[in-house]
Amino acid sequence: MTDRVDGRLKVTGAATYAADNRLDRLAYGYLVTSTVARGTIVSMDTAAASKAPGVLAVYTPFEPLKLYRYTKEQNDELTPPLQDANVRYFGQAIGLVVAETFEQARDAAALIQVRYDAKTPAASFRDGLPSAADPPSGSPVSEVLAPGVGSIDDALNASEVTISATYTASMQNHNAMEPHPTVAAWDGDHVTLYTATQGVILVVDRIAEALGIDKAKIHVRNPYVGGGFGNKWGIWAHTPLTAAAARALGRPVKTVLTREQAFTVVGHRPASQQTVSLGARKDGTLTAIKNDGVSSKSASNSFYEPVANLCLSLYASPNIHVSRKVVTLDVPVTTIMRAPQEANGSFALESAMDELAVKLGIDPLELRRKNDSPVVPSSGVPWSSKHLDECYRIGAERFGWSRRNPTPGAVTDGDWLVGLGMATATYGASRAQASVKVRLLANGTAVVSGTGADLGTGQSTVWAILAAESLGIPVARIRPDLGDSASPVAANAGGSGSTSTNGPAVQLATDAAKTAMIALAVQDERSPFHGMAAGDVRFEDGRLTAGNLSVPFGSLLTSLDVPGVEATATSPKNGDKTHGFRSFGAHFCEVRVNAWTGEPRVSRWLTVLDAGRIVNEKTAHNQIVGGVVMGIGHALLEETRLEPATGRISNADLASYLVPVNADVPPIDVRFLDYPDTLLSPLGARGIGEFGIVGAAGAVANAVHNATGKRIRDLPITLEKLLT
């Protein structure tokens, strides 16, 4: 296991995050945000703000920075900020104050007086459910029926045993540790941006649109990201405003969102409702799966979560029906959040599977084993690699599942009711096209570069490990260089596709660099390998070798007075349509619920995963633990509270929006099977960034039921729900 190559830089404060960039003559921006959720801005009195100490400029829809309309969506707002007087949600960016210091900009922003023509917002997901409509994109229904079956309801009616229940989940916000910053500096008609993003190329594309400039004139740097979870995909309102303000003022500008602004300006996970109906034979064999899923959607963009989709991919059934509806609300932008679809989708499906197991009198694990599908349930194509049965077996043995008492409330420990729960974890695997450059240097080190991002996931370390393996040198002699838009275009950090996409490109680029090094060695007249056939020279363990001749590549470059040799390679996307590609695993947990207060506590956790090749178990373990912790928060704590009458988020801070802390998290045991998926790529690795959260909330809900006999179908599972 390898330590993070950037670990020391981060813990010592030497890593430069976007907001850490301090440029000469730097000015500071501060967003002004709306205090109504829907309506029109009638006027903005900026006189006092403009005269405040240190203020350089005040921009509003009435005195705007010119931005051009976006032509494509990046899961952000469809409308550039300050280009009209319309208000679409509470907390929308409606102004930017720029001053000599952050404090001066903030204090001046508070002086601006805004008058609105306010209208009543649609801000209640529950109230909007009766008018849920078809989604803005994609089919509203997906269905697979066995021959001779007329409808999914016919299949359910013909089933020997059925259950049906509705599951809901509230809005959630990402709350990464690093706030959302942008620093913009112009040099003539070229701009350099330092901004927190999961993909620097996404920023280049959006800024080119917003500012109406050529992409070649935009340079984005983002080597370190302090967490993303989806809402640092692309850009938000502060980034084009900061870039435009820096151009207008002729000096660098930095804007960093406050925590409260990060609840509205940069999006959230939608609320959802799922009605799941399962039909089965008395022996537990599924005969029908139906999930009618509804997601909230912001009026400001088109993103929603098709939460019912997981039912198409997990359990075997001859009849499957999935529907998708949306409720459009006057709320901040709905956007991707760790495992969109699957996090909420798995809570409903895994809870329903346990409810069916109870009705059948079958162990919940055995029910899942019985319906484990060797093929993609909705299409019938085989999985590229699947060892879920082994995850179930190993997990049950290590966790002691056989000691589970199936009678709810039967196990106590003093004042605590103790329950065990489990759920299946799964997430799709993909491999897109990626390009990476490897440069061998005369000092015996190598640089691996590409536009990928490391959100704290360990992606930099993965690049270093793979390059070191191929070159045969220590990881310490590899320097990964991620997050620079001037580098070859690698995969953005999203969809759990970084390692599965970028990893093969690193391998190809390293091989290409070795080939280029050999070519130099046999062609340069000063080289001891000059005149040899390239095929007779090997690159092994960091050395060029032919017969008894062996020279370290750095020494050879030094002797030839060549600073370095580099090569860029592109790994193609996975075009295999004959297999399904997913990772699978199993969560097992113990939950204790206080018999008097209803307080739920997760006290033990085990996750066993089949995720292809594990490049670095240390950072992979960290990834899964992070996903599980986020899943515990999903299950027990996290809830964005929206005031239906005003559209205001009432808990837009970390004091009242609860995320898991050390006291909420038990010891988490993670086990990997490590079966390379060579049909996905020669590397055999599948992504794991979102894998750990899928099924976690379902496992907690199932353990709560085993402890108390109460089935909570609305997330989060709070003590007041357990006391009623």
CORFEN-V115086 format. One record per helix or strand of 3 or more residues. SS is the DSSP state (h for helix, s for strand). FROM is the first residue (numbers start at 1). TO is the last residue. If there is no record, write none. Layout:
ss: (SS/SS)
from: (FROM/FROM)
to: (TO/TO)
This chain:
ss: (h/h/s/s/h/s/s/h/s/h/s/h/s/s/s/h/h/s/h/s/h/s/s/h/s/h/h/h/h/s/s/s/h/h/s/h/h/s/s/s/h/s/s/s/h/h/s/h/h/h)
from: (7/18/27/39/47/55/93/102/113/125/141/152/161/181/190/200/215/218/237/253/261/272/286/307/320/342/364/388/401/416/434/446/459/475/478/498/534/538/543/549/553/564/582/600/617/662/668/691/696/719)
to: (11/20/33/45/51/60/99/109/118/131/144/158/169/187/195/211/217/221/249/256/263/280/298/312/329/360/370/399/403/428/441/450/471/477/482/523/536/540/546/552/559/571/594/610/636/664/672/693/708/723)
